[in-house]
Amino acid sequence: MPLVAVTGTSGLVGAAVARAAVTAEATGIFVVAGRHPFRRTGCGALLDDAAGLIAARAPEVAAAFAERGWPLPRTLDRVYGSSAATAALRLSAHAVSA
């Protein structure tokens, strides 16, 4: 039986844990994160102008920050994605969006 450590809860985490329990050929350490609006092509903008990119790619997030009087971050130095886990555990698009 594979060793599985779980932090956080979501549909994707549950799907990943269930799939790992029955997929002996999938080995490794995987990041299982929620969906985000960023793309690899925007990495430079995340470092240089995260607030601008957040406002452009996720206006609802920018609005939620503004409603609370919070400033958007000026820079983000990392964004986690689940593509390796999705591929290795053969998770469906439905599981990823859940």
Stockholm file with secondary structure:
# STOCKHOLM 1.0

chainA/1-98         MPLVAVTGTSGLVGAAVARAAVTAEATGIFVVAGRHPFRRTGCGALLDDAAGLIAARAPEVAAAFAERGWPLPRTLDRVYGSSAATAALRLSAHAVSA
#=GR chainA/1-98 SS CCCCCCCSCCHHHHHHHHHHHHCTTCCSCCCCCCCCSCCGGGHHHHHHHHHHHHHHHCHHHHHHHHHHTCCCCSCCCCCCCCHHHHHHTTCCHHHHHC
#=GC SS_cons        CCCCCCCSCCHHHHHHHHHHHHCTTCCSCCCCCCCCSCCGGGHHHHHHHHHHHHHHHCHHHHHHHHHHTCCCCSCCCCCCCCHHHHHHTTCCHHHHHC
//
